[in-house]
Amino acid sequence: MSNNVLSADNQQGRARHSLDPWYITGFVEGEGTFHIAFYKDPRMKQSIKVIPEFHVNQSYLRIGTLKDIQKYFGCGYIKANHAKNTKDTTYVFVVRDREELIRKIIPFFRKYPLHSIKQESFKIFAQIVKMMTKGNHRNKKGIGIIINLAYQMNNYGKYRARNKNDLLKTLQPSETIR
């Protein structure tokens, strides 16, 4: 069986009750996110770890839908959305593996595109993942471009915890104190 989520082999191998791909697109319109996470990490060449993530959130009452989406794509994992917050009863389907993003998630949303402004975030997401495949996140110029692109996604980073300029400052050489 092919690993390509859009291949004929994969389509025929699914159960008859499988989700309609347009249902998944519509569901992601309301409950999904394409996101680029940044973590300061001194072990990384540029001191910043870049993690592309595809998420779909849902109440624990409808976790079955997340399981169906996970089964459809044949990748990712489901976890408590905010495990440390006992009042949050939502779960999230997450795909972080770059190969799975490239082989399954990105081709799916190219074939079944979103119809809202979220499509623009997806296009930037796909561009960043492609840049990472080329190793651009391993040099200062490339990671700077990735940071600037990522902060154009999802309402221009309105809900991000970390300020874009703080990340960009991490890339600048530190001055020697005399």
C-alpha positions as CSV (number, residue, x, y, z in Angstrom):
1,M,0.0,0.0,0.0
2,S,1.3,3.5,-0.9
3,N,2.2,6.0,1.9
4,N,0.7,8.7,-0.2
5,V,-2.6,9.7,1.5
6,L,-4.0,10.7,-1.9
7,S,-3.0,7.6,-3.9
8,A,-5.5,5.2,-5.3
9,D,-4.1,2.4,-3.2
10,N,-4.7,4.4,0.0
11,Q,-8.2,5.4,-1.1
12,Q,-9.3,1.9,-1.8
13,G,-7.8,0.5,1.4
14,R,-10.0,2.8,3.6
15,A,-13.2,1.6,5.3
16,R,-16.5,2.5,3.6
17,H,-17.4,4.9,6.4
18,S,-14.3,6.9,5.9
19,L,-14.6,10.7,6.1
20,D,-15.2,12.7,3.0
21,P,-12.1,14.8,2.2
22,W,-14.2,18.0,1.9
23,Y,-15.6,17.3,5.3
24,I,-12.1,17.3,6.7
25,T,-11.3,20.6,4.9
26,G,-14.5,22.1,6.4
27,F,-13.7,20.8,9.8
28,V,-10.2,22.2,9.6
29,E,-11.6,25.6,8.5
30,G,-13.3,25.8,11.9
31,E,-11.1,23.7,14.3
32,G,-7.7,23.5,12.7
33,T,-4.5,25.4,12.5
34,F,-1.2,25.4,10.6
35,H,1.4,26.7,12.9
36,I,5.2,27.2,13.1
37,A,6.4,26.9,16.7
38,F,9.7,28.5,17.8
39,Y,11.7,27.5,20.9
40,K,15.0,28.9,22.0
41,D,17.3,26.0,22.2
42,P,21.1,26.4,22.6
43,R,21.7,22.9,21.1
44,M,20.4,24.2,17.7
45,K,22.9,25.8,15.3
46,Q,21.0,29.1,15.3
47,S,19.8,28.7,18.9
48,I,16.2,28.4,17.7
49,K,14.2,25.2,17.1
50,V,11.6,25.5,14.4
51,I,8.7,23.0,14.5
52,P,6.0,23.0,11.9
53,E,2.7,21.8,13.3
54,F,-0.7,20.9,11.9
55,H,-3.4,20.8,14.7
56,V,-7.1,20.0,14.9
57,N,-8.9,20.7,18.2
58,Q,-12.1,19.2,19.5
59,S,-14.0,18.6,22.8
60,Y,-13.5,15.3,24.4
61,L,-17.2,14.6,23.6
62,R,-16.2,14.5,19.9
63,I,-12.8,12.9,20.2
64,G,-14.1,10.2,17.7
65,T,-13.9,12.8,14.9
66,L,-10.2,13.4,15.7
67,K,-9.6,9.7,15.6
68,D,-11.3,9.4,12.3
69,I,-9.2,12.3,10.9
70,Q,-6.0,10.6,12.3
71,K,-7.1,7.3,10.7
72,Y,-7.8,9.1,7.3
73,F,-4.3,10.6,7.2
74,G,-2.5,7.6,8.8
75,C,-0.2,9.7,10.9
76,G,0.0,12.1,13.8
77,Y,-1.1,11.6,17.4
78,I,-4.0,12.8,19.7
79,K,-3.3,14.3,23.1
80,A,-5.0,16.5,25.7
81,N,-4.9,20.0,24.4
82,H,-3.7,21.6,27.6
83,A,-2.8,18.7,29.9
84,K,-1.8,20.9,32.8
85,N,-5.1,22.7,32.8
86,T,-7.7,20.4,34.3
87,K,-10.6,22.6,33.2
88,D,-9.7,22.3,29.6
89,T,-11.4,19.2,28.2
90,T,-10.3,19.5,24.6
91,Y,-8.1,17.2,22.7
92,V,-5.9,17.9,19.7
93,F,-4.8,15.9,16.7
94,V,-1.2,16.9,15.9
95,V,1.1,16.2,13.0
96,R,4.7,17.5,13.5
97,D,6.7,15.0,11.6
98,R,8.0,16.9,8.5
99,E,7.9,13.8,6.2
100,E,4.2,13.2,7.1
101,L,3.5,16.9,6.5
102,I,5.2,16.7,3.1
103,R,3.7,13.4,2.0
104,K,0.2,13.6,3.5
105,I,-1.0,16.9,5.0
106,I,0.3,19.4,2.4
107,P,-0.8,17.4,-0.7
108,F,-4.2,16.9,0.9
109,F,-4.8,20.6,1.4
110,R,-3.5,21.4,-2.1
111,K,-6.0,19.0,-3.5
112,Y,-8.8,20.0,-1.1
113,P,-8.1,23.7,-0.4
114,L,-9.5,25.8,2.4
115,H,-11.9,28.6,1.4
116,S,-11.1,31.1,4.0
117,I,-8.2,33.3,4.9
118,K,-6.7,30.2,6.6
119,Q,-5.7,29.1,3.0
120,E,-3.1,31.9,3.1
121,S,-1.7,30.6,6.3
122,F,-1.6,27.1,4.8
123,K,0.4,28.4,1.7
124,I,3.0,30.1,4.0
125,F,3.1,26.9,6.1
126,A,3.8,24.8,3.0
127,Q,6.5,27.3,1.9
128,I,8.2,27.1,5.3
129,V,8.1,23.3,5.4
130,K,9.7,23.3,1.9
131,M,12.4,25.7,3.0
132,M,13.1,23.5,6.0
133,T,13.5,20.5,3.7
134,K,16.2,22.4,1.9
135,G,17.9,23.1,5.3
136,N,17.2,26.9,5.3
137,H,16.3,26.8,9.0
138,R,20.0,25.9,9.7
139,N,21.4,29.3,8.7
140,K,20.7,32.8,10.0
141,K,19.3,34.2,6.7
142,G,17.0,31.3,6.2
143,I,15.7,31.2,9.8
144,G,15.2,34.9,9.7
145,I,13.0,34.5,6.6
146,I,11.1,31.7,8.2
147,I,10.4,33.7,11.3
148,N,9.2,36.7,9.2
149,L,6.9,34.4,7.1
150,A,5.6,32.6,10.2
151,Y,4.5,35.8,11.8
152,Q,2.4,36.6,8.7
153,M,0.3,33.5,9.5
154,N,-2.7,33.2,11.7
155,N,-3.7,36.8,12.0
156,Y,-0.1,38.0,11.9
157,G,0.9,36.2,15.0
158,K,-1.6,38.0,17.2
159,Y,-1.9,35.1,19.7
160,R,1.8,34.2,19.8
161,A,3.4,34.3,23.3
162,R,6.8,35.4,21.9
163,N,7.5,38.6,20.1
164,K,8.9,38.3,16.6
165,N,11.7,40.9,17.3
166,D,12.8,38.9,20.4
167,L,13.3,35.8,18.2
168,L,15.1,37.8,15.5
169,K,17.4,39.3,18.2
170,T,18.5,35.7,19.1
171,L,20.0,35.5,15.6
172,Q,22.2,38.6,16.0
173,P,25.7,38.0,17.2
174,S,26.2,38.9,20.8
175,E,28.5,41.8,21.6
176,T,31.6,41.1,23.6
177,I,31.4,42.9,27.0
178,R,34.6,44.8,27.7
